[in-house]
Structures are given as C-alpha cells and as structure tokens.
Amino acid sequence: MRLADARKDQYRRLAKDQGYRARSAYKLLQLNNSYHIIKKGSKVVDLGCAPGGWLQVVTKEVGQAGKVVGIDLKPVESVAGATVLKGSIEDVDMFEKIVGILGSKADVILSDLAPNVSGLWDIDHARQISLSATALGFARQVLRVGGSAVFKVFEGDLLNEFRADLKTSFGRVLLNKPSASRQESSELYIVCLDFKQ
Ligand SMILES: C[S@@+](CC[C@H](N)C(=O)[O-])C[C@H]1O[C@@H](n2cnc3c(N)ncnc32)[C@H](O)[C@@H]1O
C-alpha cells in the first residue's frame, strides 16, 4: 500500500473509531491545535458543512456557551449544539439569517467549500476559488473585527490573487497543509487571523 493510501486509511479508521462522520474532522482538529482559532464560547459559522464532521469538532470545542451555524446545499443529519441551514452561501439573505441566529457577528468563519469536481483541474480550481471568494465576501459581512477564518482552497493560478485579497482584510494570512489532508490532493487551508474589515 502506498504511504498516501495508508494515511487516508488511518484517518478513515480513526474517524470510525472516534465517531466522526468524515475524515475531514482531523484536518480541522490539526488546524485548531496549531492556531487555537475556536475557543470555548466562540460563535462559529461553517460554510459547506455536510456531512457534519467539522460541526462535530466545533460544537465540542465551543461547548455550551458557544453558538454554531452550518450551511450546505445538501441535507445534514442534525448535530447536537449546531443549527444547520440548507441552502447556498450565494443566497443573498443568508448572512442576515445567520447573524439573526448568532445574535451578533461571528468570531470564526470556516469554509471547507468544494464544488462537484469534474476531474478537469483548471475548471475545478476556478470553481473552487470562486466559491472561496464568495465565502470571503460572506466573512466580510458576518465576521466581527479581530475574528478568524479558515478557507479551503485548491492550488492553482488563481490562488495568489485570492491570497492578496485575503491580505486586504486580515492581519495574518497563513498557508497550511494539515497532515490529515492527502498529500496528492491539491487542497490547502488558509488560516486568517485578525479580521480588519
Ligand atoms: C468537503 S465538503 C465539506 C465537509 C465538511 N467540512 C465535513 O467535515 O463534514 C464540501 C461541501 O461544500 C458544499 N457546497 C458546495 N457549494 C456550496 C454552496 N454554494 N453553498 C453551500 N454549500 C456548498 C458541498 O455540498 C459539500 O458538502
């Protein structure tokens, strides 16, 4: 078995043993161990939350005092402590709905958004960056000053422009590849700290 397959298998097994719905939970756990983005009592929005692996991590981290809202096009089986909205982040009334549920702006915006992949690298990259740009627009409306965000991105030509855009809104913009993310996949995570507006 190739090392990459063995690692994928390892996280799949761990997720099953530890009751996470998706291997992706470990990517967020690793990012949060490094950057301590999600704290007890945080208000967190999870964009592209199905099947709910990140929601499981976040609800545990924020505890009873926190608030968690997830959005996805797909239905999501309920996660205790989270409110899930079915819809698109492109819906114009979505940010007002979310701020209404949170009762104020969010401390953290998470985006693990991914389009349906076609297998054509250029097209998938462009679609994913376009979704991430929408997520950034969303963060600009919903995040409180000083808040943090995480954006999943697919590597490619448009990435630098997106990073430059992030730098106009955040004090620190850090590229990360958690070890739970398959080495051969083109996904990266951008951790953004100190939202300026
Ligand atoms: C990689 S999955 C997220 C996995 C999730 N973080 C977890 O741990 O369970 C990406 C999700 O983005 C969602 N998505 C794609 N475009 C969207 C859009 N415009 N609005 C909301 N969700 C979207 C997809 O439906 C998919 O469920």
The ligand as an SDF file (V2000), in Angstrom:
LIG
                    3D

 27 29  0  0  0  0  0  0  0  0999 V2000
  -15.6470   18.8030    1.5350 C   0  0  0  0  0  0  0  0  0  0  0  0
  -17.3530   19.0040    1.8390 S   0  0  0  0  0  0  0  0  0  0  0  0
  -17.3520   19.6080    3.4910 C   0  0  0  0  0  0  0  0  0  0  0  0
  -17.0060   18.5800    4.5360 C   0  0  0  0  0  0  0  0  0  0  0  0
  -17.2650   19.0840    5.9530 C   0  0  0  0  0  0  0  0  0  0  0  0
  -16.2810   20.0860    6.3390 N   0  0  0  0  0  0  0  0  0  0  0  0
  -17.2320   17.9730    6.9640 C   0  0  0  0  0  0  0  0  0  0  0  0
  -16.2740   17.8810    7.7390 O   0  0  0  0  0  0  0  0  0  0  0  0
  -18.1790   17.1900    7.0190 O   0  0  0  0  0  0  0  0  0  0  0  0
  -17.7510   20.4180    0.8870 C   0  0  0  0  0  0  0  0  0  0  0  0
  -19.2060   20.8510    0.9360 C   0  0  0  0  0  0  0  0  0  0  0  0
  -19.3800   22.1100    0.2670 O   0  0  0  0  0  0  0  0  0  0  0  0
  -20.7540   22.1610   -0.1120 C   0  0  0  0  0  0  0  0  0  0  0  0
  -21.0270   23.2820   -1.0410 N   0  0  0  0  0  0  0  0  0  0  0  0
  -20.5670   23.4580   -2.3030 C   0  0  0  0  0  0  0  0  0  0  0  0
  -21.0790   24.5880   -2.8500 N   0  0  0  0  0  0  0  0  0  0  0  0
  -21.8850   25.1650   -1.8920 C   0  0  0  0  0  0  0  0  0  0  0  0
  -22.6730   26.3540   -1.8360 C   0  0  0  0  0  0  0  0  0  0  0  0
  -22.7490   27.2010   -2.8740 N   0  0  0  0  0  0  0  0  0  0  0  0
  -23.3560   26.6190   -0.7030 N   0  0  0  0  0  0  0  0  0  0  0  0
  -23.2910   25.7660    0.3570 C   0  0  0  0  0  0  0  0  0  0  0  0
  -22.5470   24.6220    0.3660 N   0  0  0  0  0  0  0  0  0  0  0  0
  -21.8510   24.3150   -0.7400 C   0  0  0  0  0  0  0  0  0  0  0  0
  -20.9620   20.7850   -0.7420 C   0  0  0  0  0  0  0  0  0  0  0  0
  -22.3390   20.4740   -0.8080 O   0  0  0  0  0  0  0  0  0  0  0  0
  -20.1560   19.8850    0.2150 C   0  0  0  0  0  0  0  0  0  0  0  0
  -20.9910   19.2530    1.1460 O   0  0  0  0  0  0  0  0  0  0  0  0
  1  2  1  0
  2  3  1  0
  2 10  1  0
  3  4  1  0
  4  5  1  0
  5  6  1  0
  5  7  1  0
  7  8  2  0
  7  9  1  0
 10 11  1  0
 11 12  1  0
 11 26  1  0
 12 13  1  0
 13 14  1  0
 13 24  1  0
 14 15  1  0
 14 23  1  0
 15 16  2  0
 16 17  1  0
 17 18  1  0
 17 23  2  0
 18 19  1  0
 18 20  2  0
 20 21  1  0
 21 22  2  0
 22 23  1  0
 24 25  1  0
 24 26  1  0
 26 27  1  0
M  CHG  2   2   1   9  -1
M  END
$$$$
